[in-house]
Amino acid sequence: MKKLFVLTSSGLLLAMVMTVCPVIGYCAEGFESTLAKSKQSGDDAMKISLKAVFHLDLDQEERLILALTNIKNLFKEIPPQQCEISVVANGKAVNLLTKGRVSDHAKTIEELHTSGVHFKMCNNALTAHQIRKEDLIDVYEIVPAGILEIVNLQQKGFAYIKP
């Protein structure tokens, strides 16, 4: 009997018992022992290379808060230097992330950015909502198309998370 750990969209790390396939069980056991060894030894040089993309497309502050909280919780379990995390905003979410609207969360966004999190804004959505680069905080990267960025990241092995 093996355990598989799954990160849920609410930031919880769940353990699932696996008995179906020995190969998958072996992989799950390997992840568990690698994470345990990393936490026990405090060896930040060990690369788990956890990759995740958080997708924001709605003008809903609670989704932004959930994404930021998920990332902070993830970093409590796995050091930021062992992760590649991107937050991609497109659609109406670009309105939420302007200087005037994001001020309550700007400090958290800047801290996460300093830890290596990439915050990416869709240029198509910015244009459609008439938002200029000057209306954004400095940590955002502007990408041509948010949806293309998400597809490219998923092809590179990033887990898709929709808070």
C-alpha positions as CSV (number, residue, x, y, z in Angstrom):
1,M,0.0,0.0,0.0
2,K,1.5,3.4,-1.0
3,K,0.5,7.0,-0.4
4,L,0.1,9.7,-3.1
5,F,0.1,13.3,-2.0
6,V,-2.1,15.7,-3.9
7,L,-2.1,19.5,-3.6
8,T,-5.8,20.7,-3.7
9,S,-6.9,24.1,-5.0
10,S,-7.6,25.2,-1.4
11,G,-3.9,24.6,-0.6
12,L,-4.4,21.4,1.4
13,L,-1.9,18.5,1.0
14,L,-3.9,15.3,1.0
15,A,-2.6,11.8,1.2
16,M,-4.3,9.1,-1.0
17,V,-3.6,5.4,-0.5
18,M,-2.7,3.7,-3.7
19,T,-3.0,0.0,-4.3
20,V,-3.8,-0.2,-8.0
21,C,-0.4,0.1,-9.8
22,P,2.9,-0.7,-8.2
23,V,4.7,1.7,-10.6
24,I,2.6,4.6,-9.6
25,G,2.8,3.6,-5.9
26,Y,6.6,3.5,-6.2
27,C,6.7,7.0,-7.7
28,A,4.4,8.3,-5.0
29,E,6.6,6.8,-2.3
30,G,9.6,8.3,-3.9
31,F,8.0,11.8,-3.8
32,E,7.0,11.3,-0.1
33,S,10.5,10.2,0.9
34,T,12.2,13.0,-1.1
35,L,9.9,15.6,0.5
36,A,10.5,14.1,4.0
37,K,14.3,14.0,3.4
38,S,14.3,17.6,2.2
39,K,12.4,18.8,5.3
40,Q,14.4,16.7,7.7
41,S,17.8,17.7,6.4
42,G,16.9,21.3,5.6
43,D,18.7,20.8,2.3
44,D,17.5,23.6,0.0
45,A,19.9,22.5,-2.7
46,M,17.7,19.4,-3.3
47,K,15.5,20.3,-6.4
48,I,12.0,18.9,-6.4
49,S,11.2,21.3,-9.3
50,L,7.6,21.7,-8.4
51,K,5.9,23.8,-11.1
52,A,2.5,25.3,-10.9
53,V,0.5,28.0,-12.8
54,F,-2.3,29.8,-11.0
55,H,-4.9,31.1,-13.5
56,L,-7.0,34.2,-12.6
57,D,-9.6,35.3,-15.2
58,L,-12.4,36.9,-13.1
59,D,-12.6,40.2,-11.4
60,Q,-13.1,38.6,-8.0
61,E,-10.9,39.6,-5.1
62,E,-11.6,36.4,-3.2
63,R,-10.0,34.4,-6.0
64,L,-6.9,36.6,-5.8
65,I,-6.7,36.1,-2.0
66,L,-7.1,32.4,-2.4
67,A,-4.3,32.2,-5.0
68,L,-1.9,34.2,-2.8
69,T,-2.8,32.1,0.2
70,N,-2.3,28.9,-1.7
71,I,1.2,30.0,-2.8
72,K,2.1,31.1,0.7
73,N,0.9,27.8,2.1
74,L,2.8,25.9,-0.6
75,F,6.0,27.7,0.5
76,K,5.5,26.6,4.1
77,E,5.8,23.0,2.8
78,I,8.4,23.4,0.0
79,P,10.9,26.2,-0.1
80,P,10.4,28.8,-2.8
81,Q,13.8,28.0,-4.4
82,Q,12.5,24.5,-5.1
83,C,9.4,25.8,-6.9
84,E,8.6,27.5,-10.2
85,I,5.3,29.4,-9.7
86,S,3.5,31.7,-12.1
87,V,0.3,33.6,-11.7
88,V,-1.3,34.4,-15.1
89,A,-4.1,37.0,-15.2
90,N,-6.3,37.4,-18.3
91,G,-9.9,38.4,-19.0
92,K,-11.6,40.6,-16.4
93,A,-8.9,39.7,-13.7
94,V,-6.6,42.4,-15.2
95,N,-9.0,45.0,-13.7
96,L,-8.5,43.5,-10.3
97,L,-4.7,43.8,-10.5
98,T,-4.4,47.5,-11.3
99,K,-2.6,49.8,-8.8
100,G,-5.9,51.3,-7.5
101,R,-7.5,47.9,-6.9
102,V,-4.7,45.7,-5.7
103,S,-3.3,48.1,-3.0
104,D,-4.4,45.8,-0.1
105,H,-2.5,42.9,-1.6
106,A,0.5,44.7,-3.3
107,K,2.9,44.0,-0.4
108,T,2.1,40.2,-0.5
109,I,2.5,40.2,-4.3
110,E,5.8,42.0,-4.1
111,E,7.0,39.6,-1.4
112,L,6.0,36.6,-3.4
113,H,7.7,38.1,-6.5
114,T,10.9,38.5,-4.4
115,S,10.6,34.8,-3.6
116,G,10.5,34.0,-7.3
117,V,6.8,34.0,-8.2
118,H,6.1,35.3,-11.7
119,F,3.0,37.5,-12.1
120,K,2.0,37.7,-15.7
121,M,-0.6,39.9,-17.3
122,C,-2.3,39.3,-20.7
123,N,-1.7,42.1,-23.1
124,N,-4.8,41.3,-25.0
125,A,-6.9,41.7,-21.9
126,L,-5.1,44.9,-20.9
127,T,-5.8,46.4,-24.3
128,A,-9.5,45.3,-24.2
129,H,-9.9,46.9,-20.8
130,Q,-7.9,50.0,-21.7
131,I,-5.3,49.4,-18.9
132,R,-1.9,51.0,-19.5
133,K,1.4,49.6,-18.1
134,E,1.6,52.6,-15.9
135,D,-1.6,51.4,-14.2
136,L,0.1,48.3,-13.0
137,I,2.6,47.6,-10.1
138,D,6.1,47.0,-11.3
139,V,6.4,43.3,-10.6
140,Y,4.0,42.2,-13.4
141,E,5.3,40.8,-16.6
142,I,3.2,41.5,-19.7
143,V,2.7,38.5,-22.0
144,P,1.1,38.8,-25.5
145,A,-1.7,36.3,-24.7
146,G,-2.5,34.9,-21.3
147,I,-4.1,31.8,-22.6
148,L,-1.0,31.0,-24.8
149,E,1.2,31.5,-21.7
150,I,-0.9,29.0,-19.7
151,V,-0.7,26.5,-22.6
152,N,3.1,26.9,-22.9
153,L,3.6,26.5,-19.1
154,Q,1.4,23.4,-19.1
155,Q,3.5,21.9,-21.9
156,K,6.5,22.6,-19.8
157,G,5.0,20.5,-17.0
158,F,3.4,23.1,-14.8
159,A,0.3,22.0,-12.9
160,Y,-2.8,24.1,-13.7
161,I,-4.5,25.6,-10.6
162,K,-7.7,27.6,-10.8
163,P,-8.5,29.1,-7.4
